[in-house]
Amino acid sequence: ELGAPRYEVAEALEKAALEELHSRRPDRVLATNVEFWAAIMLDFAEVPAHMFTSMFTCARTAGWSAHILEQKRTG
């Protein structure tokens, strides 16, 4: 058990949302993306909520930079 204060609520929300989405569009395979769970982990790590967006951006800067360089190279 993780022990994160919002884990159980997040798990229930994820389950309910995926069930609803599947009932509406059974032909589509849907899953919760990493940002959903990243918020739970950042909260558990006591990262202030106002820094969540900055953490998201920092984590993706290398990938975004690589895409920019690739586009410059290949057009």
Backbone as a chain_set.jsonl record, in Angstrom:
{"seq": "ELGAPRYEVAEALEKAALEELHSRRPDRVLATNVEFWAAIMLDFAEVPAHMFTSMFTCARTAGWSAHILEQKRTG", "coords": {"N": [[0.846, -1.19, 0.0], [0.548, 2.143, -0.853], [-0.001, 4.421, 0.725], [-0.458, 7.049, 0.203], [-2.327, 9.994, 0.65], [-4.406, 10.636, -1.182], [-4.642, 8.491, -2.836], [-6.541, 6.307, -2.829], [-8.919, 7.617, -3.537], [-8.182, 8.606, -6.046], [-7.745, 6.206, -7.405], [-10.336, 5.123, -7.407], [-11.652, 7.103, -8.885], [-10.288, 6.906, -11.335], [-11.045, 4.296, -12.098], [-13.867, 4.553, -12.307], [-14.057, 6.53, -14.305], [-12.802, 5.287, -16.512], [-14.497, 3.089, -16.865], [-16.878, 4.408, -17.58], [-16.067, 5.738, -19.938], [-15.429, 3.505, -21.502], [-17.951, 2.341, -21.71], [-19.224, 4.187, -23.301], [-17.642, 4.293, -25.591], [-16.843, 1.54, -26.636], [-15.22, 0.55, -28.607], [-12.801, 1.815, -28.494], [-9.573, 1.728, -27.072], [-8.683, 2.789, -24.015], [-6.629, 4.411, -21.593], [-5.433, 5.57, -18.432], [-3.342, 8.395, -18.399], [0.136, 9.149, -17.647], [0.336, 11.568, -16.283], [-1.878, 11.778, -14.643], [-1.35, 10.017, -12.49], [1.068, 11.087, -11.724], [0.45, 13.463, -10.436], [-0.634, 12.503, -8.033], [1.616, 11.277, -6.919], [3.404, 13.465, -6.719], [2.014, 15.018, -4.884], [2.07, 13.251, -2.694], [4.801, 13.278, -2.244], [5.025, 15.695, -1.136], [5.388, 17.942, -2.708], [4.779, 21.274, -3.428], [1.571, 22.25, -4.632], [1.456, 24.38, -6.449], [3.747, 24.052, -7.883], [3.487, 21.903, -9.549], [2.983, 22.15, -12.357], [5.402, 23.226, -13.232], [7.107, 21.101, -12.613], [6.122, 19.173, -14.368], [6.779, 20.412, -16.808], [9.612, 20.587, -16.637], [10.247, 17.872, -16.652], [9.719, 17.181, -19.245], [11.225, 18.734, -20.942], [13.675, 17.88, -22.158], [12.782, 15.978, -24.05], [11.072, 17.566, -25.638], [12.97, 19.357, -26.619], [14.563, 17.61, -28.115], [12.734, 16.926, -30.128], [12.459, 19.405, -31.401], [15.077, 19.799, -32.378], [15.211, 17.615, -34.12], [13.216, 18.308, -35.972], [14.375, 20.604, -37.048], [16.549, 19.466, -38.314], [15.41, 17.661, -40.155], [13.349, 18.971, -41.354]], "CA": [[0.0, 0.0, 0.0], [1.316, 3.372, -1.009], [-0.218, 5.295, 1.868], [-0.676, 8.425, -0.236], [-3.667, 10.361, 1.122], [-5.414, 10.715, -2.244], [-4.509, 7.318, -3.702], [-7.792, 5.548, -2.942], [-9.868, 8.438, -4.295], [-7.707, 8.623, -7.435], [-7.981, 4.879, -7.972], [-11.776, 5.007, -7.653], [-11.965, 8.017, -9.981], [-9.767, 6.297, -12.558], [-11.889, 3.143, -12.434], [-15.176, 5.038, -12.747], [-13.91, 7.237, -15.581], [-12.518, 4.325, -17.577], [-15.723, 2.317, -17.104], [-17.805, 5.271, -18.321], [-15.538, 5.921, -21.291], [-15.568, 2.233, -22.22], [-19.366, 2.119, -22.031], [-19.587, 5.095, -24.391], [-16.845, 3.988, -26.789], [-16.212, 0.236, -26.407], [-14.272, 0.273, -29.685], [-11.531, 2.503, -28.228], [-8.797, 1.3, -25.906], [-8.269, 3.985, -23.287], [-5.938, 4.197, -20.324], [-5.051, 6.795, -17.746], [-1.967, 8.758, -18.734], [1.059, 9.243, -16.515], [0.135, 12.797, -15.519], [-2.883, 11.524, -13.608], [-0.68, 9.437, -11.325], [2.159, 11.977, -11.306], [-0.108, 14.401, -9.46], [-0.747, 11.792, -6.755], [2.974, 11.083, -6.395], [3.946, 14.764, -6.32], [1.329, 15.367, -3.641], [2.613, 12.361, -1.662], [6.173, 13.732, -1.98], [4.866, 17.017, -0.531], [5.736, 19.022, -3.63], [3.658, 22.22, -3.411], [0.704, 22.147, -5.813], [1.763, 25.423, -7.434], [4.941, 23.65, -8.632], [3.197, 20.728, -10.374], [3.164, 22.468, -13.775], [6.844, 23.359, -13.459], [7.68, 19.754, -12.596], [5.708, 18.572, -15.636], [7.572, 21.037, -17.866], [11.013, 20.156, -16.496], [10.361, 16.461, -17.01], [9.549, 17.002, -20.688], [12.064, 19.656, -21.705], [14.633, 17.146, -23.003], [12.046, 15.406, -25.178], [10.649, 18.654, -26.517], [14.184, 19.853, -27.284], [14.939, 16.616, -29.124], [11.804, 17.072, -31.249], [12.815, 20.64, -32.108], [16.308, 19.538, -33.128], [14.882, 16.705, -35.215], [12.488, 19.08, -36.982], [15.336, 21.486, -37.727], [17.387, 18.611, -39.156], [14.674, 16.967, -41.22], [12.393, 19.879, -42.006]], "C": [[0.88, 1.238, 0.0], [1.182, 4.279, 0.209], [-0.385, 6.758, 1.487], [-2.118, 8.809, 0.092], [-4.745, 10.379, 0.039], [-5.418, 9.488, -3.154], [-5.841, 6.595, -3.907], [-8.839, 6.31, -3.749], [-9.477, 8.452, -5.771], [-7.972, 7.289, -8.117], [-9.46, 4.687, -8.309], [-12.203, 5.899, -8.819], [-11.501, 7.446, -11.314], [-10.673, 5.157, -13.018], [-13.237, 3.601, -12.984], [-15.09, 5.717, -14.113], [-13.675, 6.263, -16.729], [-13.733, 3.455, -17.893], [-16.717, 3.13, -17.932], [-17.343, 5.468, -19.76], [-15.684, 4.646, -22.12], [-17.03, 1.971, -22.595], [-19.818, 3.005, -23.189], [-18.887, 4.757, -25.699], [-16.122, 2.662, -26.603], [-15.174, -0.13, -27.469], [-12.902, 0.908, -29.451], [-10.872, 1.945, -26.979], [-8.262, 2.558, -25.238], [-7.587, 3.591, -21.99], [-5.604, 5.556, -19.723], [-3.607, 7.125, -18.092], [-1.145, 9.012, -17.468], [0.827, 10.505, -15.679], [-0.902, 12.627, -14.409], [-2.211, 11.017, -12.337], [0.484, 10.288, -10.842], [1.657, 12.968, -10.264], [-0.232, 13.757, -8.078], [0.627, 11.641, -6.114], [3.601, 12.4, -5.948], [3.309, 15.234, -5.021], [1.883, 14.544, -2.479], [4.027, 12.776, -1.267], [6.202, 15.135, -1.377], [5.433, 18.144, -1.39], [4.545, 19.982, -3.628], [2.877, 22.191, -4.731], [1.04, 23.191, -6.871], [3.004, 25.084, -8.265], [4.685, 22.463, -9.566], [3.447, 21.005, -11.861], [4.637, 22.603, -14.119], [7.517, 22.0, -13.493], [7.344, 19.024, -13.901], [6.591, 19.093, -16.769], [9.022, 20.585, -17.814], [11.197, 18.719, -16.973], [10.297, 16.245, -18.524], [10.457, 17.861, -21.554], [13.042, 18.931, -22.622], [13.938, 16.564, -24.234], [11.586, 16.468, -26.163], [11.837, 19.201, -27.303], [14.625, 18.897, -28.386], [14.028, 16.714, -30.342], [12.131, 18.316, -32.073], [14.054, 20.418, -32.967], [16.051, 18.616, -34.317], [14.157, 17.447, -36.34], [13.423, 20.009, -37.757], [16.199, 20.691, -38.706], [16.636, 18.086, -40.373], [13.646, 17.838, -41.936], [11.016, 19.679, -41.607]], "O": [[1.835, 1.344, 0.769], [2.175, 4.845, 0.667], [-0.447, 7.62, 2.363], [-3.036, 8.029, -0.163], [-5.913, 10.148, 0.351], [-6.142, 9.465, -4.149], [-6.221, 6.305, -5.041], [-9.56, 5.719, -4.553], [-10.335, 8.325, -6.645], [-8.378, 7.251, -9.279], [-9.798, 4.154, -9.366], [-13.023, 5.495, -9.644], [-12.23, 7.494, -12.305], [-11.024, 5.072, -14.194], [-13.697, 3.095, -14.008], [-15.945, 5.506, -14.973], [-14.276, 6.396, -17.795], [-13.973, 3.12, -19.053], [-17.326, 2.611, -18.868], [-18.141, 5.374, -20.692], [-16.022, 4.704, -23.302], [-17.313, 1.442, -23.67], [-20.692, 2.621, -23.966], [-19.458, 4.911, -26.779], [-14.903, 2.652, -26.428], [-14.346, -1.015, -27.253], [-11.941, 0.569, -30.141], [-11.526, 1.719, -25.961], [-7.479, 3.301, -25.831], [-7.919, 2.579, -21.372], [-5.508, 6.558, -20.431], [-2.745, 6.246, -18.083], [-1.684, 9.08, -16.363], [1.098, 10.501, -14.478], [-0.807, 13.264, -13.36], [-2.467, 11.522, -11.244], [0.852, 10.219, -9.669], [2.37, 13.275, -9.309], [0.038, 14.404, -7.066], [0.784, 11.851, -4.911], [4.259, 12.448, -4.909], [3.988, 15.787, -4.156], [2.137, 15.082, -1.402], [4.416, 12.647, -0.106], [7.272, 15.694, -1.137], [5.896, 19.162, -0.876], [3.41, 19.543, -3.81], [3.467, 22.116, -5.809], [0.922, 22.919, -8.065], [3.282, 25.763, -9.253], [5.586, 22.061, -10.302], [4.055, 20.184, -12.549], [5.075, 22.149, -15.176], [8.404, 21.768, -14.314], [8.194, 18.337, -14.467], [7.088, 18.319, -17.587], [9.599, 20.236, -18.843], [12.191, 18.395, -17.622], [10.775, 15.226, -19.022], [10.454, 17.725, -22.778], [13.218, 19.343, -23.768], [14.465, 16.657, -25.342], [11.696, 16.291, -27.377], [11.73, 19.474, -28.499], [15.017, 19.332, -29.469], [14.499, 16.597, -31.473], [12.084, 18.28, -33.303], [14.085, 20.8, -34.137], [16.61, 18.816, -35.396], [14.45, 17.238, -37.518], [13.281, 20.178, -38.968], [16.538, 21.175, -39.785], [17.167, 18.071, -41.484], [13.14, 17.474, -42.998], [10.126, 20.381, -42.088]]}, "num_chains": 1, "name": "protein.A"}
